Amino acid sequence: MVWQQVYDPFGSMVLSTLLAAIPVVVMLAALGFFHIKAHIAAALGLAAAFCVAVFAYSMPAAMAGKAALLGGFTGLLPIGWIVLNIIFLQQLCEQNGSFKVLQASLSGITNDRRLQLLLIAFCFGAFFEGAAGFGTPVAVTAGILIGLGFSPLAASGLSLIANTAPVAFGALGSPVITLAKVHGYDLMEVTAMIGRQLPFFSLLVPFWLIWAFAGRKAMWDIWPAILVTGLSFAIPQFLVSNFIGPELVDIIAALVSMASLILFLRVWQPKTVWTSASLKGREAETARPADSVGKYTRAELVRAWTPWLILTVFVFIWGLPPVKAYFNTLFAPKFPMDGLHNLVMRVPPVVPHAEPEAAVYVFNLLSATGTGILLSAIVGALFMHYSLGAIVRTFVRTLWLVRYSLLTIVLMLALGTLTRYSGTDTTLGLAFANTGALYPFFGTLMGWLGVAMTGSDTASNVLFGGMQKVAAEQLGLAPNLMGAANSSGGVMGKMIDAQSIVVASTATRWINHEGDILRFVFFHSFALAVLVGVMVTLQAYVWPFTLLVIR
């Protein structure tokens, strides 16, 4: 039986929008205000989404259940698989003491916490976003920061804030490539358009990051280093996106930024060293003396860094499209969800013509980024002289350690997938689309909402990219502008999506504090999304910003 999505089931967009928002409100309120454990909050949100889909939107209950099941499988692979294996690698490095040596070597570059944050959360995180995406940068950088002595809230929240500007070109350009492929945008034109929006924020975010961590005065104390970090990322981001393509934008920009900051710190150091590893104004200040890098031999430093260099190589290789395609030819069975696949119809105005929603789970275990991380962890473990038995025991302990986090991710993805197939998230998008001349601003916030709900800039582009194009053409705006705005605005929603928050809490071992993380990052997420909206509005209507628009 074919079921058509209905976006205004009550003939009142106000009422329909309020009902569509219930699942998200339930989950966020449970996390942020009632301090309910994340997996329980996710279960409550999923239950609310099921009730709204079935009783308000008239979606058949069996279809709703299968949509949730599809999302749960997606939560395990690829997302949960990444989290499990990056924590596995971290556990191996902690057990043999090499993680402590790695922390000391990072402190050897600089003892200043603000500069460590720029180097690790922004530069290093951007590289992993470009190579893998899907939670990998937050998992890696939050784990390193907590090991360096940062407080759990600082390590979690600041890793999330830093993982914004690179997201649109994450996983070798997957979000923008998908946007162009699914909705008919010209790939180079929409890539260039995003590359004319995000560099402003690539320059702003490092300043914002240090301000959120240490306050305004401490931020201005190191403004030269922040400026070097931001500019050396923003300029390559603009050049690569406008003249080469989307695939290597983040990787090139991250490497240039990292190298520029390290070289700059050889000739410049702040007058005062910031030793507090906690959030100024939110936590009691702590000072933890860094281990001296000088007491370790070159061989010990090489042994400490080698597992992470192996990880970098494996993640980069696994992110290459030809490699993924090859692994998928070897093993990637597809499982159409019987009773759901091609039976849910998306209808205008979301799409030009009614079209079915595919519902196929691809068990692409070989090509999954998490598999590359697992293999890198095993190779690293052998390099660290672990026995096979010790490797297996550590993996089992890690699985037990992250069990609730994996359950939470499964439930979160089930919630997001159900809202997609039931059409409730589209109702929220249409509410933004009905804003007339203010659409450039609110259309940007639509992208923000899409990522906050789905946990993925790619998914948000699939969900709302077509709607952005149709709305822009109806209002006489450049479709490329609004397609890019969906992705650029979406990156600011990455820090508040429940999936990313769970990844951060798991990496820092701050389980059941997801609500604290959400409350900290929400203002930053919304404020930055508003600034992107203002930028897009200026591009739509105000000279000379209109000169940046590609029609």
TORTOR-237536 format. One record per residue (C-alpha): residue in three letters; x, y, z. Coordinates in steps of 0.1 Angstrom, whole numbers, padded with zeros to 4 digits, always signed. Layout:
! TORTOR-237536
ALAXYZ ...
//
This chain:
! TORTOR-237536
MET+0000+0000+0000 VAL+0014+0034-0011 TRP+0011+0062+0015 GLN+0014+0099+0005 GLN+0030+0123+0029 VAL+0008+0150+0042 TYR+0025+0182+0054 ASP-0005+0201+0068 PRO-0028+0174+0081 PHE-0050+0198+0100 GLY-0054+0225+0074 SER-0035+0249+0096 MET+0002+0253+0092 VAL+0005+0267+0127 LEU-0011+0237+0143 SER+0006+0212+0121 THR+0040+0228+0128 LEU+0034+0227+0165 LEU+0025+0190+0163 ALA+0055+0183+0141 ALA+0078+0199+0166 ILE+0067+0178+0196 PRO+0092+0149+0192 VAL+0122+0173+0190 VAL+0109+0194+0219 VAL+0103+0163+0240 MET+0138+0150+0234 LEU+0156+0183+0239 ALA+0135+0192+0270 ALA+0142+0158+0285 LEU+0180+0162+0279 GLY+0184+0199+0286 PHE+0159+0208+0313 PHE+0149+0176+0331 HIS+0184+0160+0331 ILE+0170+0127+0319 LYS+0196+0102+0307 ALA+0203+0105+0270 HIS+0190+0070+0260 ILE+0158+0075+0279 ALA+0153+0110+0264 ALA+0159+0096+0229 ALA+0134+0068+0236 LEU+0108+0094+0248 GLY+0114+0115+0216 LEU+0110+0084+0195 ALA+0078+0074+0212 ALA+0064+0110+0206 ALA+0075+0109+0170 PHE+0057+0075+0165 CYS+0025+0089+0180 VAL+0026+0121+0160 ALA+0033+0101+0128 VAL+0005+0076+0133 PHE-0022+0096+0150 ALA-0017+0131+0136 TYR-0002+0124+0101 SER-0020+0091+0095 MET+0011+0072+0087 PRO+0005+0034+0089 ALA+0019+0021+0122 ALA+0038-0007+0104 MET+0055+0018+0081 ALA+0064+0040+0111 GLY+0079+0011+0129 LYS+0100+0001+0099 ALA+0112+0036+0094 ALA+0124+0037+0130 LEU+0141+0003+0125 LEU+0159+0015+0094 GLY+0172+0045+0114 GLY+0183+0023+0142 PHE+0204+0001+0118 THR+0219+0033+0104 GLY+0228+0044+0139 LEU+0248+0012+0145 LEU+0266+0014+0111 PRO+0281+0038+0102 ILE+0278+0061+0132 GLY+0281+0038+0162 TRP+0308+0018+0145 ILE+0330+0049+0143 VAL+0324+0058+0180 LEU+0331+0023+0192 ASN+0364+0019+0173 ILE+0378+0054+0180 ILE+0373+0048+0217 PHE+0389+0013+0213 LEU+0420+0030+0199 GLN+0420+0055+0227 GLN+0418+0027+0253 LEU+0447+0009+0237 CYS+0469+0040+0238 GLU+0459+0048+0274 GLN+0466+0013+0287 ASN+0502+0012+0275 GLY+0510+0048+0285 SER+0516+0061+0250 PHE+0486+0085+0252 LYS+0504+0103+0280 VAL+0535+0107+0259 LEU+0513+0121+0230 GLN+0497+0146+0254 ALA+0532+0157+0265 SER+0544+0162+0230 LEU+0514+0184+0222 SER+0522+0204+0253 GLY+0557+0207+0239 ILE+0544+0227+0210 THR+0526+0250+0235 ASN+0516+0249+0271 ASP+0489+0275+0265 ARG+0455+0258+0266 ARG+0440+0283+0242 LEU+0466+0275+0216 GLN+0462+0238+0222 LEU+0425+0242+0215 LEU+0432+0260+0182 LEU+0456+0233+0171 ILE+0436+0202+0182 ALA+0399+0211+0181 PHE+0400+0234+0151 CYS+0429+0224+0128 PHE+0432+0187+0136 GLY+0395+0183+0139 ALA+0390+0199+0105 PHE+0413+0174+0089 PHE+0393+0145+0103 GLU+0361+0162+0092 GLY+0374+0165+0057 ALA+0387+0129+0056 ALA+0358+0110+0074 GLY+0331+0132+0089 PHE+0302+0114+0106 GLY+0313+0122+0142 THR+0350+0112+0137 PRO+0365+0147+0144 VAL+0346+0152+0176 ALA+0354+0117+0189 VAL+0391+0122+0182 THR+0396+0158+0194 ALA+0374+0155+0225 GLY+0393+0124+0235 ILE+0427+0141+0230 LEU+0415+0172+0249 ILE+0403+0153+0279 GLY+0436+0135+0280 LEU+0454+0168+0280 GLY+0435+0177+0312 PHE+0407+0198+0298 SER+0375+0195+0318 PRO+0348+0172+0304 LEU+0325+0201+0295 ALA+0353+0221+0279 ALA+0366+0191+0259 SER+0331+0181+0248 GLY+0315+0215+0241 LEU+0345+0232+0225 SER+0351+0202+0202 LEU+0315+0206+0190 ILE+0319+0244+0185 ALA+0351+0239+0165 ASN+0335+0213+0143 THR+0314+0238+0123 ALA+0331+0256+0094 PRO+0345+0224+0079 VAL+0313+0204+0079 ALA+0299+0215+0046 PHE+0329+0199+0028 GLY+0332+0170+0052 ALA+0339+0134+0042 LEU+0356+0145+0010 GLY+0328+0168+0000 SER+0299+0144+0006 PRO+0272+0170+0017 VAL+0277+0193-0014 ILE+0282+0164-0038 THR+0249+0149-0026 LEU+0231+0182-0028 ALA+0241+0186-0064 LYS+0234+0150-0074 VAL+0200+0147-0057 HIS+0185+0181-0066 GLY+0201+0190-0099 TYR+0224+0218-0088 ASP+0256+0224-0108 LEU+0283+0209-0085 MET+0310+0235-0092 GLU+0287+0265-0089 VAL+0271+0254-0056 THR+0305+0244-0043 ALA+0319+0279-0051 MET+0288+0295-0035 ILE+0294+0277-0003 GLY+0330+0287-0006 ARG+0320+0323-0007 GLN+0299+0320+0025 LEU+0319+0298+0049 PRO+0353+0315+0048 PHE+0339+0344+0068 PHE+0330+0319+0095 SER+0362+0300+0092 LEU+0378+0333+0102 LEU+0352+0340+0129 VAL+0349+0305+0146 PRO+0385+0304+0160 PHE+0379+0337+0177 TRP+0345+0325+0189 LEU+0360+0292+0201 ILE+0386+0309+0224 TRP+0360+0335+0236 ALA+0337+0307+0246 PHE+0366+0290+0264 ALA+0385+0317+0282 GLY+0366+0350+0277 ARG+0370+0381+0257 LYS+0402+0394+0273 ALA+0420+0361+0270 MET+0409+0358+0234 TRP+0424+0392+0225 ASP+0457+0383+0242 ILE+0463+0357+0215 TRP+0446+0374+0186 PRO+0476+0371+0163 ALA+0476+0333+0166 ILE+0439+0331+0161 LEU+0441+0353+0130 VAL+0468+0332+0115 THR+0447+0300+0122 GLY+0415+0314+0107 LEU+0430+0331+0077 SER+0452+0302+0068 PHE+0421+0280+0068 ALA+0397+0305+0051 ILE+0419+0314+0022 PRO+0425+0278+0010 GLN+0389+0270+0017 PHE+0378+0298-0007 LEU+0405+0290-0034 VAL+0400+0252-0034 SER+0362+0254-0034 ASN+0360+0280-0062 PHE+0388+0267-0085 ILE+0392+0230-0078 GLY+0361+0213-0063 PRO+0346+0201-0031 GLU+0366+0169-0023 LEU+0398+0182-0008 VAL+0386+0216+0006 ASP+0388+0207+0042 ILE+0419+0185+0040 ILE+0440+0211+0022 ALA+0427+0240+0044 ALA+0433+0220+0076 LEU+0469+0211+0067 VAL+0477+0246+0057 SER+0462+0260+0089 MET+0479+0235+0111 ALA+0513+0241+0095 SER+0508+0279+0096 LEU+0499+0279+0133 ILE+0529+0256+0143 LEU+0553+0277+0123 PHE+0539+0309+0137 LEU+0543+0296+0173 ARG+0580+0292+0166 VAL+0584+0330+0163 TRP+0556+0342+0186 GLN+0543+0332+0220 PRO+0517+0349+0242 LYS+0529+0371+0270 THR+0510+0350+0296 VAL+0504+0313+0294 TRP+0468+0302+0300 THR+0469+0271+0322 SER+0432+0267+0332 ALA+0416+0237+0314 SER+0380+0246+0324 LEU+0354+0269+0310 LYS+0358+0304+0323 GLY+0328+0316+0342 ARG+0311+0281+0341 GLU+0335+0259+0361 ALA+0360+0263+0388 GLU+0394+0270+0372 THR+0418+0242+0373 ALA+0455+0241+0365 ARG+0473+0209+0356 PRO+0510+0211+0349 ALA+0518+0196+0316 ASP+0543+0167+0313 SER+0576+0179+0300 VAL+0583+0167+0265 GLY+0619+0167+0272 LYS+0619+0137+0294 TYR+0608+0114+0266 THR+0632+0101+0240 ARG+0626+0105+0202 ALA+0618+0068+0200 GLU+0591+0071+0227 LEU+0576+0101+0209 VAL+0575+0082+0177 ARG+0559+0052+0194 ALA+0532+0075+0209 TRP+0524+0092+0177 THR+0525+0062+0153 PRO+0490+0048+0162 TRP+0475+0082+0155 LEU+0494+0086+0123 ILE+0482+0051+0112 LEU+0447+0063+0121 THR+0451+0094+0099 VAL+0464+0073+0069 PHE+0436+0047+0072 VAL+0408+0073+0076 PHE+0421+0092+0046 ILE+0423+0061+0024 TRP+0389+0049+0035 GLY+0374+0083+0026 LEU+0386+0081-0010 PRO+0357+0075-0034 PRO+0375+0049-0055 VAL+0384+0030-0024 LYS+0349+0031-0011 ALA+0335+0020-0044 TYR+0360-0009-0046 PHE+0351-0022-0011 ASN+0314-0019-0020 THR+0319-0041-0050 LEU+0334-0067-0027 PHE+0308-0066+0000 ALA+0279-0043+0005 PRO+0246-0062+0005 LYS+0215-0041+0002 PHE+0184-0048+0022 PRO+0152-0030+0009 MET+0129-0025+0039 ASP+0099-0045+0030 GLY+0067-0026+0036 LEU+0085+0008+0034 HIS+0108+0009+0004 ASN+0092+0030-0024 LEU+0059+0030-0006 VAL+0062+0065+0010 MET+0055+0092-0016 ARG+0070+0127-0013 VAL+0047+0152-0029 PRO+0047+0189-0040 PRO+0057+0215-0030 VAL+0086+0197-0016 VAL+0094+0180-0050 PRO+0082+0191-0084 HIS+0064+0158-0089 ALA+0054+0130-0066 GLU+0082+0106-0061 PRO+0088+0075-0039 GLU+0112+0074-0009 ALA+0137+0046-0011 ALA+0142+0027+0021 VAL+0173+0005+0016 TYR+0198-0004+0043 VAL+0232-0009+0028 PHE+0254-0031+0050 ASN+0286-0015+0037 LEU+0309-0029+0065 LEU+0341-0029+0044 SER+0338+0006+0032 ALA+0326+0021+0065 THR+0349+0046+0080 GLY+0346+0028+0113 THR+0362-0003+0097 GLY+0392+0017+0087 ILE+0395+0030+0122 LEU+0392-0006+0136 LEU+0420-0018+0113 SER+0441+0012+0122 ALA+0436+0004+0159 ILE+0446-0033+0154 VAL+0477-0023+0134 GLY+0485+0003+0161 ALA+0480-0023+0188 LEU+0504-0047+0171 PHE+0529-0019+0168 MET+0525-0012+0205 HIS+0532-0050+0211 TYR+0498-0060+0223 SER+0490-0097+0221 LEU+0459-0109+0201 GLY+0442-0118+0234 ALA+0448-0084+0249 ILE+0434-0067+0218 VAL+0402-0088+0220 ARG+0398-0082+0257 THR+0403-0044+0253 PHE+0377-0044+0225 VAL+0352-0062+0246 ARG+0358-0038+0275 THR+0353-0009+0251 LEU+0320-0023+0238 TRP+0308-0026+0274 LEU+0320+0010+0281 VAL+0300+0026+0253 ARG+0269+0003+0254 TYR+0246+0031+0265 SER+0261+0055+0240 LEU+0255+0031+0212 LEU+0219+0026+0224 THR+0214+0064+0224 ILE+0228+0068+0189 VAL+0205+0040+0176 LEU+0174+0057+0192 MET+0184+0091+0180 LEU+0188+0079+0144 ALA+0155+0060+0147 LEU+0138+0093+0157 GLY+0154+0113+0128 THR+0146+0087+0102 LEU+0110+0084+0114 THR+0104+0122+0112 ARG+0118+0121+0076 TYR+0095+0093+0063 SER+0065+0106+0082 GLY+0070+0141+0067 THR+0070+0159+0101 ASP+0104+0174+0095 THR+0092+0187+0061 THR+0063+0204+0078 LEU+0089+0223+0099 GLY+0108+0232+0068 LEU+0077+0245+0050 ALA+0070+0267+0080 PHE+0104+0284+0072 ALA+0096+0285+0035 ASN+0065+0306+0040 THR+0084+0337+0051 GLY+0085+0357+0018 ALA+0112+0384+0016 LEU+0127+0371+0048 TYR+0132+0337+0032 PRO+0170+0340+0028 PHE+0173+0344+0066 PHE+0148+0317+0075 GLY+0158+0294+0047 THR+0193+0294+0062 LEU+0178+0284+0096 MET+0160+0256+0078 GLY+0194+0241+0070 TRP+0203+0246+0107 LEU+0172+0228+0118 GLY+0177+0200+0093 VAL+0212+0192+0107 ALA+0201+0196+0143 MET+0173+0170+0136 THR+0192+0145+0113 GLY+0227+0149+0126 SER+0241+0153+0091 ASP+0246+0181+0067 THR+0243+0155+0039 ALA+0209+0144+0052 SER+0197+0180+0056 ASN+0207+0187+0020 VAL+0188+0157+0008 LEU+0158+0167+0029 PHE+0156+0204+0021 GLY+0178+0210-0009 GLY+0149+0206-0034 MET+0126+0228-0013 GLN+0153+0255-0012 LYS+0156+0255-0050 VAL+0118+0257-0056 ALA+0113+0285-0030 ALA+0143+0305-0044 GLU+0129+0303-0080 GLN+0094+0314-0068 LEU+0109+0344-0050 GLY+0133+0354-0077 LEU+0164+0345-0057 ALA+0194+0326-0070 PRO+0189+0289-0064 ASN+0226+0284-0058 LEU+0225+0310-0031 MET+0198+0291-0011 GLY+0212+0256-0019 ALA+0245+0268-0004 ALA+0227+0285+0025 ASN+0211+0252+0034 SER+0245+0236+0038 SER+0263+0267+0053 GLY+0235+0272+0078 GLY+0234+0235+0085 VAL+0270+0234+0097 MET+0260+0255+0128 GLY+0234+0229+0137 LYS+0260+0202+0139 MET+0270+0211+0174 ILE+0235+0206+0188 ASP+0224+0174+0170 ALA+0220+0147+0196 GLN+0242+0122+0178 SER+0272+0146+0180 ILE+0266+0153+0216 VAL+0265+0116+0225 VAL+0297+0111+0205 ALA+0314+0139+0226 SER+0301+0126+0259 THR+0313+0091+0251 ALA+0348+0103+0240 THR+0352+0123+0272 ARG+0337+0095+0294 TRP+0311+0121+0306 ILE+0282+0097+0301 ASN+0247+0110+0312 HIS+0259+0146+0310 GLU+0245+0152+0275 GLY+0221+0177+0288 ASP+0249+0198+0303 ILE+0267+0198+0269 LEU+0235+0207+0251 ARG+0228+0237+0273 PHE+0264+0250+0268 VAL+0265+0247+0230 PHE+0229+0257+0222 PHE+0234+0295+0224 HIS+0266+0293+0203 SER+0248+0271+0177 PHE+0218+0294+0173 ALA+0238+0326+0174 LEU+0262+0315+0147 ALA+0233+0302+0126 VAL+0216+0336+0128 LEU+0249+0352+0116 VAL+0249+0329+0086 GLY+0213+0339+0080 VAL+0223+0376+0081 MET+0252+0369+0057 VAL+0229+0351+0032 THR+0203+0379+0034 LEU+0230+0405+0026 GLN+0241+0384-0004 ALA+0205+0382-0016 TYR+0197+0420-0014 VAL+0226+0442-0005 TRP+0254+0454-0027 PRO+0284+0446-0027 PHE+0275+0413-0011 THR+0253+0405-0041 LEU+0285+0404-0062 LEU+0294+0371-0045 VAL+0262+0353-0057 ILE+0265+0327-0084 ARG+0231+0325-0102 
//
